[in-house]
Amino acid sequence: MMDPAREAAVWARVRGEQPQEQPQAPTASPWSAETAAALYQAEAAAAYTYQRLAGRCRGSLRRSLLGLAQEAAAQRRSLEAVVYLLQGTRPPQPRQEPCGGLAAALRDAFQREASGAEEAFALAPQAGIHGETICRLGKSREARARTLFCLVRSVL
């Protein structure tokens, strides 16, 4: 079975119509030291958020959130090294923002992780020698998004 959008494009060509412009996938900003610093900030904020949320939970939910916090902290340390190599200085610590309700905070975290994974995968080919680190970041964020999906399911 053919995708409806693709089928419409085929019929448009058959009828001799002008092809409609396809929406472009979001492109990542070009690789730079500032981009690496922004990735670092996002990982530091994620680690902080998961740590704070874990402090409000018990049992398996707490353990899962602490695991997410540890993974984000490990990625933060890797990105800190990348930023140092690119800029020669350590990146500043991000502002810590308060977390809202548990379900809403998990939803927001899921959205940040999912979009962050896509961004990291788009940036990895541009990152040169740091591409492998950025690709690992994308895989980590993708795995965290899957975990957050399961956590949201469990709290609803």
ROMARVO-988972 format. One record per atom (N, C-alpha, C, CB): residue in one letter; x, y, z. Coordinates in steps of 0.1 Angstrom, whole numbers, padded with zeros to 4 digits, always signed. Atoms other than C-alpha are relative to their C-alpha. Glycine has a CB too. Example, Ala and Ser with C-alpha at 12.3 -4.5 7.8 and 13.67 -1.06 7.14 Angstrom:
REM residues 2
A+0009-0012+0000/A+0123-0045+0078/A+0009+0012+0000/A-0010+0000+0012/S-0009-0011+0000/S+0137-0011+0071/S-0008+0011+0008/S+0004+0005-0014/
REM end
This chain:
REM residues 156
M+0008-0012+0000/M+0000+0000+0000/M+0009+0012+0000/M-0010+0000+0012/M-0008-0012+0001/M+0013+0034-0009/M-0004+0011+0010/M-0001+0006-0015/D+0003-0011-0008/D+0016+0063+0014/D-0009+0010-0007/D+0014+0007+0005/P+0010-0009+0006/P-0013+0088+0008/P+0007+0012-0006/P-0010+0004+0010/A-0007-0012+0005/A+0011+0118+0003/A+0007-0004-0013/A+0009+0006+0011/R-0008+0005+0011/R+0032+0098-0021/R-0010-0003-0012/R+0008-0012+0003/E+0010+0003+0010/E+0001+0086-0040/E-0005+0013-0006/E-0012-0008+0006/A+0005-0013+0005/A-0012+0122-0043/A+0011+0007-0009/A-0003+0010+0012/A-0010-0006+0008/A+0022+0133-0057/A+0001-0007-0013/A+0014-0002+0007/V+0000+0007+0013/V+0021+0105-0083/V-0011+0004-0009/V-0001-0015+0003/W+0012-0004+0008/W-0014+0115-0094/W+0002+0014-0005/W-0013-0001+0008/A-0003-0013+0005/A-0003+0151-0096/A+0009+0000-0012/A+0006+0009+0012/R-0009+0001+0011/R+0025+0142-0119/R-0007-0006-0012/R+0012-0009+0003/V+0008+0005+0011/V+0001+0121-0140/V-0008+0010-0007/V-0008-0012+0005/R+0008-0010+0006/R-0022+0150-0144/R+0008+0012-0005/R-0010+0005+0011/G-0008-0011+0005/G+0007+0173-0152/G+0000+0012+0009/G-0004+0004-0014/E+0000-0011-0009/E+0003+0195-0122/E+0014+0003+0006/E-0010-0002+0012/Q-0012-0004-0007/Q+0031+0214-0105/Q+0002-0008+0013/Q+0001+0015+0002/P-0002+0007-0012/P+0046+0194-0077/P-0001+0010+0012/P+0013-0008+0001/Q+0000-0008-0012/Q+0038+0208-0043/Q+0012-0002+0008/Q-0013-0003+0009/E-0012+0000-0007/E+0067+0216-0021/E-0002-0009+0013/E+0005+0014+0004/Q+0001+0009-0012/Q+0072+0189+0006/Q+0006+0007+0012/Q+0008-0013-0002/P-0006-0007-0012/P+0077+0201+0042/P+0013-0006+0003/P-0010-0002+0012/Q-0014+0004-0003/Q+0113+0199+0052/Q+0001-0004+0014/Q+0010+0012-0003/A-0003+0004-0014/A+0125+0180+0082/A+0008+0011+0007/A+0007-0014+0000/P-0007-0011-0007/P+0138+0203+0109/P+0015-0003-0001/P-0004+0000+0015/T-0015+0002+0001/T+0175+0208+0104/T+0006+0006+0013/T+0005+0008-0012/A-0007-0004-0012/A+0199+0211+0133/A+0009+0012-0004/A+0009-0011+0005/S-0009-0011+0001/S+0220+0242+0138/S+0014-0005-0004/S+0000+0010+0012/P-0013+0005+0003/P+0255+0240+0124/P+0008-0003+0012/P+0007+0010-0010/W-0009+0003-0011/W+0281+0224+0146/W+0009+0011+0004/W+0007-0013-0003/S-0009-0010-0005/S+0300+0248+0168/S+0002-0002+0015/S-0006+0015-0003/A-0002+0000-0015/A+0313+0253+0203/A-0013+0004+0007/A+0012+0008+0004/E+0012-0005-0006/E+0281+0271+0211/E-0011-0011+0000/E-0006+0013-0007/T+0010+0011+0001/T+0260+0241+0199/T+0004-0010+0011/T+0000-0006-0014/A-0004+0010-0010/A+0281+0218+0221/A-0003+0005+0014/A+0015-0003-0002/A+0003-0005-0014/A+0276+0241+0251/A-0015-0001+0002/A+0005+0015+0001/A+0015+0001-0001/A+0238+0241+0244/A-0004-0014+0003/A-0007+0005-0012/L+0003+0014-0003/L+0238+0203+0244/L+0004-0003+0014/L+0008-0009-0010/Y-0005+0002-0013/Y+0258+0203+0276/Y-0011+0006+0010/Y+0014+0007+0003/Q+0010-0006-0009/Q+0232+0227+0292/Q-0012-0009+0001/Q-0003+0014-0005/A+0012+0009+0000/A+0204+0204+0281/A+0002-0013+0009/A-0004-0004-0014/E-0003+0012-0007/E+0220+0173+0296/E+0001+0003+0015/E+0013-0006-0004/A-0001-0004-0014/A+0228+0191+0329/A-0014+0003+0006/A+0009+0013+0002/A+0014-0002-0004/A+0192+0203+0331/A-0008-0013+0002/A-0007+0010-0009/A+0007+0013-0001/A+0179+0168+0324/A+0004-0007+0013/A+0003-0008-0013/A-0005+0007-0012/A+0201+0153+0351/A-0006+0006+0013/A+0015+0000+0001/Y+0005-0007-0011/Y+0189+0179+0376/Y-0015-0003+0001/Y+0002+0015-0001/T+0015+0002+0000/T+0152+0174+0366/T-0003-0014+0005/T-0006+0002-0013/Y+0002+0014-0004/Y+0154+0136+0370/Y+0003-0002+0015/Y+0008-0010-0009/Q-0003+0001-0014/Q+0171+0139+0403/Q-0011+0006+0009/Q+0014+0007+0003/R+0011-0006-0007/R+0145+0163+0416/R-0013-0008+0000/R-0003+0014-0005/L+0012+0009+0001/L+0116+0141+0404/L+0002-0012+0008/L-0003-0003-0015/A-0003+0013-0008/A+0132+0110+0420/A-0002+0003+0014/A+0014-0005-0003/G+0002-0003-0014/G+0132+0128+0453/G-0014+0001+0004/G+0007+0014+0003/R+0014+0000-0003/R+0094+0130+0451/R-0007-0013-0002/R-0007+0011-0009/C+0006+0013+0003/C+0089+0093+0443/C+0005-0010+0008/C+0001-0003-0015/R-0005+0012-0007/R+0093+0059+0457/R+0000-0012-0009/R-0009-0003+0013/G+0001+0013+0007/G+0099+0024+0446/G+0007+0000-0014/G-0014-0005-0002/S-0006+0001+0013/S+0106+0015+0410/S+0000+0013-0008/S-0008-0011-0008/L+0000-0013+0007/L+0096+0049+0397/L+0012+0009+0004/L-0013+0008+0003/R-0012-0008-0005/R+0123+0065+0419/R+0013-0006-0006/R+0001-0001+0016/R-0012+0006+0006/R+0149+0039+0407/R+0001+0003-0014/R-0001-0015+0002/S-0001-0004+0014/S+0140+0046+0371/S+0005+0014-0002/S-0014-0002-0007/L-0004-0014+0002/L+0143+0083+0375/L+0015+0002+0004/L-0009+0009+0009/L-0014-0002-0003/L+0176+0080+0393/L+0010-0006-0010/L+0003-0008+0014/G-0008+0005+0011/G+0189+0058+0365/G+0001+0010-0012/G-0006-0013-0005/L+0000-0010+0011/L+0178+0085+0340/L+0010+0011+0004/L-0014+0005-0002/A-0008-0011-0004/A+0196+0111+0361/A+0015-0004-0001/A-0003+0003+0015/Q-0013+0005+0002/Q+0228+0090+0361/Q+0005+0000-0014/Q+0002-0014+0007/E-0003+0000+0014/E+0227+0085+0324/E+0002+0014-0006/E-0011-0007-0008/A-0001-0014+0004/A+0221+0122+0318/A+0013+0007+0005/A-0012+0009+0004/A-0012-0006-0006/A+0250+0131+0341/A+0012-0006-0007/A+0001-0004+0015/A-0011+0006+0007/A+0273+0107+0323/A+0002+0007-0014/A-0001-0015-0002/Q+0000-0007+0012/Q+0264+0124+0290/Q+0005+0014+0002/Q-0014-0001-0007/R-0005-0014-0003/R+0269+0158+0306/R+0015+0001+0001/R-0007+0005+0013/R-0014+0000-0002/R+0304+0149+0316/R+0007-0001-0014/R+0004-0012+0009/S-0006+0001+0014/S+0312+0138+0280/S+0000+0013-0007/S-0007-0011-0008/L+0002-0013+0007/L+0298+0170+0266/L+0009+0011+0006/L-0014+0004+0000/E-0008-0010-0007/E+0317+0190+0292/E+0014-0001-0006/E+0000-0002+0015/A-0013+0002+0006/A+0349+0175+0278/A+0001+0006-0014/A+0004-0015+0000/V+0001-0005+0014/V+0338+0183+0242/V+0001+0016+0000/V-0012-0005-0007/V+0000-0014-0001/V+0331+0219+0252/V+0014+0006+0004/V-0011+0005+0010/Y-0013-0004-0004/Y+0364+0222+0269/Y+0010-0001-0011/Y+0005-0008+0012/L-0009+0002+0011/L+0383+0209+0239/L-0003+0011-0011/L-0002-0014-0006/L+0004-0009+0010/L+0364+0233+0216/L+0003+0015+0005/L-0014-0001-0004/Q-0001-0014-0005/Q+0365+0265+0238/Q+0012+0002+0009/Q-0013+0003+0007/G-0010-0002-0010/G+0392+0259+0263/G-0004+0004+0014/G+0010+0010-0005/T+0006-0003-0013/T+0369+0267+0292/T-0011-0010+0003/T-0006+0015+0000/R+0011+0008-0004/R+0344+0248+0312/R-0014+0007-0003/R+0001-0005+0015/P+0013-0007+0002/P+0307+0255+0303/P-0006+0004+0013/P-0009-0009-0008/P+0006-0004-0012/P+0287+0274+0328/P-0011-0009+0004/P-0006+0015-0001/Q+0011+0009-0005/Q+0262+0255+0350/Q-0013+0007-0004/Q+0001-0002+0015/P+0013-0005+0004/P+0226+0259+0338/P-0008+0005+0012/P-0008-0010-0008/R+0010-0004-0010/R+0199+0277+0358/R-0009-0012+0003/R-0008+0012-0004/Q+0009+0011-0004/Q+0179+0252+0378/Q-0014+0005+0001/Q+0005-0006+0013/E+0014-0004+0000/E+0142+0255+0371/E-0008-0010+0008/E-0005+0001-0015/P+0008+0009-0007/P+0115+0241+0393/P-0008-0010-0009/P-0009+0008+0009/C+0008+0010+0007/C+0096+0210+0383/C-0014+0002+0003/C+0005-0015+0003/G+0015-0001-0003/G+0058+0210+0380/G-0005-0013+0006/G-0007+0004-0013/G+0006+0013-0004/G+0035+0181+0386/G+0007-0011-0006/G-0015+0000-0003/L-0007+0012+0005/L+0049+0146+0381/L-0003-0003-0015/L-0002-0012+0009/A+0004+0005+0013/A+0029+0136+0350/A+0004+0011-0010/A-0015-0002-0001/A-0003-0010+0010/A+0034+0170+0333/A+0015+0001-0002/A-0005+0014+0005/A-0014+0000+0001/A+0071+0170+0341/A+0006-0011-0008/A+0007+0000+0015/L-0004+0012+0008/L+0075+0135+0327/L-0003+0003-0015/L-0006-0012+0005/R+0004-0003+0014/R+0056+0146+0295/R+0010+0010-0006/R-0014+0006+0000/D-0010-0010+0005/D+0079+0177+0291/D+0013-0006-0002/D+0001+0012+0010/A-0013+0006+0001/A+0110+0156+0297/A+0000-0009-0012/A+0003-0008+0013/F+0001+0008+0012/F+0098+0131+0271/F+0002+0008-0013/F-0013-0008+0000/Q+0000-0008+0012/Q+0093+0158+0245/Q+0014+0005-0002/Q-0010+0011+0001/R-0014-0005+0002/R+0128+0173+0252/R+0009-0011-0004/R+0004+0006+0014/E-0009+0011+0004/E+0145+0139+0250/E-0002-0004-0014/E-0003-0012+0010/A+0003+0004+0013/A+0127+0129+0218/A+0006+0010-0010/A-0015-0002-0002/S-0005-0010+0010/S+0135+0162+0200/S+0015+0001+0001/S-0006+0014+0003/G-0014-0001-0002/G+0170+0162+0215/G+0007-0011-0007/G+0004+0000+0015/A-0006+0012+0007/A+0177+0127+0201/A+0001+0003-0015/A-0008-0013+0002/E+0000-0003+0014/E+0167+0139+0166/E+0010+0011-0003/E-0014+0005-0004/E-0010-0011+0002/E+0189+0170+0170/E+0014-0006+0000/E-0002+0011+0010/A-0014+0006-0001/A+0219+0149+0181/A+0003-0008-0012/A+0001-0008+0013/F-0003+0008+0012/F+0215+0125+0152/F+0003+0009-0012/F-0012-0010-0003/A-0002-0009+0011/A+0213+0154+0128/A+0014+0007+0001/A-0011+0011-0001/L-0013-0007-0002/L+0244+0171+0143/L+0012-0009-0001/L+0000+0006+0014/A-0011+0009+0000/A+0266+0140+0145/A+0009+0000-0012/A-0005-0014+0003/P-0008+0000+0012/P+0277+0140+0109/P+0008+0013-0002/P-0008-0002-0012/Q-0007-0012+0001/Q+0288+0176+0112/Q+0010+0002+0011/Q-0011+0012+0001/A-0008-0002-0012/A+0306+0172+0145/A+0015-0005-0002/A-0006-0006+0011/G-0013+0004+0002/G+0338+0158+0130/G+0005-0010+0010/G+0010+0012+0001/I-0006+0009-0010/I+0360+0141+0156/I-0010-0003+0012/I+0013+0005+0004/H+0009+0001-0012/H+0332+0146+0182/H-0013-0007-0005/H-0003+0013+0006/G+0012+0006+0005/G+0306+0129+0160/G-0004-0013+0007/G+0002-0004-0015/E+0003+0012-0007/E+0308+0096+0178/E-0007+0003+0014/E+0012-0009+0002/T+0006-0004-0012/T+0301+0113+0211/T-0014+0005-0001/T+0009+0011+0007/I+0013-0006+0002/I+0272+0132+0197/I-0010-0011-0004/I+0000+0011-0011/C+0008+0011+0003/C+0258+0100+0182/C-0004-0008+0012/C+0007-0010-0011/R+0003+0006-0013/R+0260+0083+0216/R-0010+0008+0008/R+0013-0003+0008/L+0010-0009-0007/L+0242+0113+0230/L-0014-0003-0006/L+0004+0014-0001/G+0013+0003+0006/G+0214+0107+0205/G-0006-0013+0004/G+0001+0001-0015/K+0005+0013-0004/K+0211+0071+0213/K-0004+0000+0015/K+0011-0011-0002/S+0003-0001-0014/S+0211+0079+0250/S-0014+0007+0002/S+0011+0007+0008/R+0012-0008-0001/R+0184+0105+0246/R-0012-0008-0005/R+0001+0013-0007/E+0011+0008+0005/E+0163+0081+0225/E-0004-0011+0010/E+0005-0007-0013/A+0003+0010-0011/A+0166+0054+0252/A-0008+0006+0012/A+0012-0007+0004/R+0007-0007-0012/R+0156+0079+0279/R-0014+0004-0004/R+0008+0013+0004/A+0013-0004+0004/A+0126+0090+0258/A-0009-0013+0001/A+0000+0005-0015/R+0008+0013-0001/R+0114+0053+0256/R-0003-0003+0015/R+0008-0012-0006/T+0002+0002-0014/T+0119+0050+0294/T-0011+0009+0005/T+0013+0001+0008/L+0010-0010-0005/L+0099+0082+0300/L-0014-0004-0005/L+0004+0014-0005/F+0013+0004+0005/F+0071+0069+0278/F-0006-0011+0009/F+0001-0006-0014/C+0004+0011-0010/C+0069+0038+0301/C-0004+0006+0013/C+0010-0011+0001/L+0003-0006-0013/L+0070+0060+0332/L-0013+0008-0001/L+0011+0009+0004/V+0012-0008+0001/V+0042+0083+0319/V-0012-0010+0000/V+0000+0008-0013/R+0011+0011+0000/R+0021+0051+0312/R-0003-0004+0014/R+0004-0011-0009/S+0002+0005-0013/S+0027+0040+0347/S-0007+0010+0010/S+0013-0005+0006/V+0005-0009-0009/V+0017+0072+0364/V-0014+0005-0004/V+0009+0012+0001/L+0014-0005+0004/L-0015+0079+0344/L-0010-0010+0004/L-0001+0001-0015/
REM end
